[in-house]
């Protein structure tokens, strides 16, 4: 199960970036990342709460890490 944690985190991080430009703030990216992380964790029979936390944090900090750019 530990090998799937990076997969869940990366899926949530990439979905939190949302290149469509309709997600403008860190809070919105965090919510999208949390939802994606929860869903990805449930698909692989993991802990949904842990997936949501990791996905939410990944969504919030993805622009600070340089993975996604801020919409202006």
C-alpha positions, 0 to 999 in steps of 0.5 A, a space after each residue: 500500500 505504501 507504493 500507491 501513496 505517491 501515485 495518489 499524491 501525484 494524481 491529486 496534485 495534477 488534478 489540483 492544477 486544472 489548466 482550464 483557468 477556472 480554478 483561481 485560488 489556493 482554496 479552490 485548488 485545495 478542494 479539487 485536490 482533496 476530492 481527487 485524492 479521496 477518490 483516488 484513495 478509494 479506487 485503490 482501497 486506501 484510506 480516503 481521509 488520508 488521500 483527501 488530506 494529501 490531495 488538499 495539501 498538494 492542491 494548495 501548494 502546487 503553485 508554490 512548488 512551481 508545478 502549476 502556475 497561478 492564473 492571473 
